[in-house]
Amino acid sequence: MSQKSKLSHDYFLESGKAEIRMLRKHFHIIGTGDNVRIAGEITPEDITDFFREYLARVRPPNLGDEKIFPKSDPTKLRSLYMGSPDANILLNVIVRHILYVDQVLIVDPFLTLIDFEHPKGPMKRPEMWVQVLANRALCLCALEDWVKSGLILIFPNVFYYHPEKLRIPDKWYIGSDQKQAFEKRLIRNLLVKEHPEVWDSVIDTIVKMGKNISTSERTQLFDEVHQYAEENPIRFRFPERYFDKYFGKSETVSTAQHDSTGLPMAHASEIAEIVGAFLIFEDQFFYDTLCANVAQRDKKSDLLQQLSLAFQKLDFPFLHNVPSQKALELRKKGYLLSFRKYLHELWVAITK
């Protein structure tokens, strides 16, 4: 590794660890792995103080381009996560993939909030963002040991630093069935975070915002969340006092929801190619949408996407409901090492 590459690698490692330290301090997070929890009340001042320190020390506006994208590393089989930064969903995806890849890359979930100073943004209305931001804080703190070991690499959102590079397609095709599935997935993601006792209240709030949800659709949504919980551990739910304060009984009800990955789908394939990774998704819906809208530029890209599709279909039932720390322990003990080596050789053969 050259001195320049080493400095770049050190930045991603050290900035990830520094960000987690800040999250623990400002969001009052204690514990490790699936046992991380919020030990104190999160105030609006905690949120604004976090962003001031974060934007000054971890993601300053003058960050050099060499610290935005990790350099492609031919010695590593990498995957790039495309999906919601929700703690439960992201951790479940990572646990299922980490045994057969060398490294999982994720876009910094706090830099997806590009317009911090928007009238309804976290710097102006921090009380609206408590639940969204605390969820992301729990997620990264749960991954602290993974980040320290280099298995998880957090990198900045390029469009925060280079908004001029953002490409918004004139048309983005989503079939009617896909659109319905996408809306149901968003609602499911909301419900997963909450205690079943408040699911009806969450749906009532969504209905008040203009979404028509029938009684039968409500029942089906609840059934799908129960099914998701059977197949995937629900590691984190907020105490009911947070729901009461920010959603249920408060005069200033928080309606802030932010599901963005920070990596627009139209750019996913090209960024994956830059960092030397294939894409992993929380749902097959995302891959299908990508293929329907983004034409591959060359044969190599097409082969990479076909390989990534094959990886998406891999399923490891023995990893269902496995604690994140247990998955990390299995990884350190070398489980699926020979399979990982085989996939790496396949990856190298395709990318030559």
Secondary structure, DSSP 8 states (H G I E B T S, - for coil): --HHHHHHHHHHHHHHHHHHHHHHHHTTEESSGGG-EE-S---HHHHHHHHHHIIIIIS-TT--GGGTS----TT--EEEEES---HHHHHHHHHHHTTTSSEEEEE-TTTT---TTSTTSTTT-GGGGHHHHHHHHHHHHHTHHHHHTTSEEEE--HHHH-GGG----S-----HHHHHHHHHHHHHHHHHTS-GGGHHHHHHHHHHTT----HHHHHHHHHHHHHHHHHS-------HHHHIIIIIS-SS---------SS-GGGHHHHHHHHTEEEEESSHHHHHHHHHH---SSHHHHHHHHHHHHHHT---GGGTT--HHHHHHHHHTTTTHHHHHHHHHHHHHHH-
